[in-house]
Amino acid sequence: MLKKREIADCGALFELLKDPEVFPFVRQKADTLDEYMFITKQGIELEEQKRMISRTILDEWGQPIGTISLFDIRDGTGFLGTWIGKPYFGKGYNKAAKEAFFDEIFSQTDIHTIFMRIRRENHRSKKAALKFPYVLPANDLYPEILNELNQNGVTYDLFEIKKEHYFIHKRHVESFCYSADSQLREA
């Protein structure tokens, strides 16, 4: 489902990235394949410096279909950026990729809060974010961050995922599934 970023995946990813329904909402924009390869190489270097974490999202056949990244890492926080190619919209990849990424981030790093900035007009992303019970609207919680995000004429809404909220939800779901499975075996 996820793997570390590789230059070899850039061709397939760039083809998906340049779709008009994807491109406007991607943080690391590139107009050419060479530019996208350069941006990817920079991302790999930032990951080595522990300033960014980025993964390629794969479909069930191991083909690259998008990326998920944690940008601007500092003081145990970072900003999530995810994009998936249009042919893969609405097929469950976003949810699966995010949960795999959150598992990795929250269990293997010292990150405790993941922020999501979503353009106010990006209704598809806001709707997808709010499907996760551990994602909380954060405009009122972090007005200084929100003001900083909205300085350049683009209006964002801010959301947060806290490590403890994520793991509480995950334990609750696992407990429910275990309980349901036990009841089925007893019946």
C-alpha positions as CSV (number, residue, x, y, z in Angstrom):
1,M,0.0,0.0,0.0
2,L,2.9,2.4,0.8
3,K,6.5,2.5,0.0
4,K,9.4,5.0,0.3
5,R,9.5,7.5,-2.6
6,E,11.7,6.5,-5.6
7,I,12.7,8.4,-8.7
8,A,11.6,5.4,-10.7
9,D,8.0,6.1,-9.9
10,C,8.0,9.6,-11.1
11,G,6.8,8.9,-14.7
12,A,3.6,7.1,-13.6
13,L,3.0,9.7,-10.8
14,F,3.5,12.7,-13.0
15,E,0.9,11.4,-15.5
16,L,-1.6,11.2,-12.7
17,L,-0.5,14.5,-11.1
18,K,-1.1,16.7,-14.2
19,D,-4.9,15.9,-14.3
20,P,-6.9,19.2,-13.9
21,E,-8.9,17.6,-11.1
22,V,-5.7,16.7,-9.2
23,F,-3.1,19.4,-10.1
24,P,-4.6,22.4,-8.4
25,F,-4.7,20.7,-5.0
26,V,-1.2,19.3,-5.0
27,R,1.4,21.0,-2.8
28,Q,4.5,20.1,-4.8
29,K,3.5,21.2,-8.3
30,A,5.6,20.4,-11.4
31,D,4.9,21.3,-15.0
32,T,7.4,18.8,-16.5
33,L,8.6,15.3,-15.7
34,D,12.1,16.6,-15.1
35,E,10.8,19.2,-12.6
36,Y,8.8,16.5,-10.8
37,M,11.9,14.3,-10.6
38,F,13.8,17.1,-9.2
39,I,11.1,17.8,-6.5
40,T,11.0,14.1,-5.7
41,K,14.8,14.0,-5.3
42,Q,14.6,17.1,-3.0
43,G,11.9,15.3,-0.9
44,I,14.1,12.2,-0.5
45,E,16.9,14.5,0.7
46,L,14.5,16.2,3.2
47,E,13.4,12.8,4.5
48,E,17.1,11.9,5.1
49,Q,17.3,15.1,7.2
50,K,14.1,14.2,9.1
51,R,12.3,17.3,7.8
52,M,9.8,15.5,5.8
53,I,8.3,12.0,5.5
54,S,6.9,10.9,2.1
55,R,5.5,7.7,0.7
56,T,4.2,6.5,-2.6
57,I,0.7,5.1,-2.5
58,L,0.3,1.8,-4.4
59,D,-2.7,0.0,-5.7
60,E,-3.2,-3.7,-5.1
61,W,-0.9,-4.5,-8.0
62,G,2.0,-2.4,-6.7
63,Q,1.5,0.4,-9.2
64,P,2.0,4.0,-8.0
65,I,-1.3,6.0,-7.8
66,G,-0.4,9.0,-5.6
67,T,1.6,10.2,-2.7
68,I,1.2,11.0,1.0
69,S,3.6,13.2,2.8
70,L,4.2,15.0,6.1
71,F,5.7,18.4,5.4
72,D,7.2,21.1,7.6
73,I,8.0,18.8,10.5
74,R,8.9,20.6,13.7
75,D,8.3,20.2,17.4
76,G,6.4,16.9,17.0
77,T,4.0,18.3,14.4
78,G,3.8,18.4,10.6
79,F,1.4,19.1,7.8
80,L,-0.2,16.2,5.8
81,G,-0.3,16.4,2.0
82,T,-2.1,13.6,0.1
83,W,-3.0,13.2,-3.5
84,I,-4.4,10.3,-5.5
85,G,-4.8,10.1,-9.3
86,K,-8.3,10.6,-10.7
87,P,-8.8,7.0,-11.9
88,Y,-8.5,6.0,-8.2
89,F,-11.0,8.4,-6.7
90,G,-13.7,6.9,-4.5
91,K,-12.1,3.4,-4.4
92,G,-10.9,3.4,-0.7
93,Y,-7.3,4.1,-1.4
94,N,-7.3,7.5,0.4
95,K,-8.5,5.9,3.7
96,A,-6.2,2.9,3.5
97,A,-3.2,5.1,2.7
98,K,-3.9,7.5,5.5
99,E,-4.4,4.8,8.1
100,A,-1.2,3.0,7.0
101,F,0.7,6.3,7.1
102,F,-0.7,7.3,10.5
103,D,0.2,3.9,11.9
104,E,3.8,4.4,10.7
105,I,4.1,8.1,11.8
106,F,2.6,7.7,15.2
107,S,4.4,4.4,16.1
108,Q,7.8,5.0,14.6
109,T,8.4,8.8,15.1
110,D,8.0,11.4,17.8
111,I,5.2,13.1,15.8
112,H,2.2,13.8,18.1
113,T,0.0,16.1,15.9
114,I,-0.6,16.0,12.2
115,F,-2.3,19.1,10.7
116,M,-4.3,19.1,7.5
117,R,-4.8,22.3,5.6
118,I,-7.5,22.0,3.1
119,R,-8.6,24.7,0.7
120,R,-12.0,25.9,1.6
121,E,-13.2,25.3,-2.0
122,N,-11.9,21.7,-2.0
123,H,-15.1,20.0,-0.9
124,R,-14.0,16.5,-1.9
125,S,-11.0,16.7,0.4
126,K,-12.9,18.2,3.3
127,K,-15.6,15.5,3.0
128,A,-12.9,12.8,2.9
129,A,-11.1,14.2,6.0
130,L,-14.3,14.4,8.0
131,K,-15.1,10.7,7.4
132,F,-12.3,9.9,9.8
133,P,-13.6,10.1,13.4
134,Y,-10.2,11.1,14.8
135,V,-9.9,14.2,12.5
136,L,-11.0,17.3,14.3
137,P,-11.7,20.8,12.8
138,A,-9.0,23.0,14.3
139,N,-9.6,26.6,13.0
140,D,-10.6,27.7,16.5
141,L,-7.9,25.7,18.3
142,Y,-4.9,27.2,16.4
143,P,-5.9,30.7,15.2
144,E,-2.2,31.7,14.8
145,I,-1.5,28.8,12.5
146,L,-4.7,29.4,10.5
147,N,-3.8,33.1,10.1
148,E,-0.3,32.2,8.9
149,L,-1.8,29.7,6.4
150,N,-4.3,32.3,5.0
151,Q,-1.9,35.1,4.5
152,N,-1.3,34.6,0.7
153,G,-4.9,35.0,-0.6
154,V,-5.8,31.2,-0.5
155,T,-8.3,30.4,2.2
156,Y,-7.7,27.1,4.1
157,D,-9.5,25.3,6.8
158,L,-7.3,23.6,9.4
159,F,-7.8,20.1,10.9
160,E,-5.8,18.1,13.3
161,I,-5.1,14.4,14.1
162,K,-3.7,13.8,17.6
163,K,-1.7,10.7,18.2
164,E,-3.8,9.7,21.3
165,H,-7.1,10.3,19.4
166,Y,-5.9,8.1,16.5
167,F,-4.8,5.2,18.8
168,I,-8.0,5.5,21.0
169,H,-10.1,5.1,17.9
170,K,-8.0,2.3,16.5
171,R,-8.2,0.4,19.8
172,H,-12.0,0.9,19.9
173,V,-12.4,-0.4,16.4
174,E,-10.1,-3.4,17.1
175,S,-12.0,-4.1,20.3
176,F,-15.3,-3.9,18.5
177,C,-14.1,-6.3,15.7
178,Y,-12.7,-8.8,18.3
179,S,-16.0,-8.7,20.2
180,A,-18.1,-9.2,17.1
181,D,-15.8,-12.0,15.9
182,S,-16.1,-13.7,19.3
183,Q,-19.9,-13.5,19.3
184,L,-20.0,-15.0,15.8
185,R,-17.9,-17.9,16.9
186,E,-20.2,-18.5,19.9
187,A,-23.3,-18.5,17.7
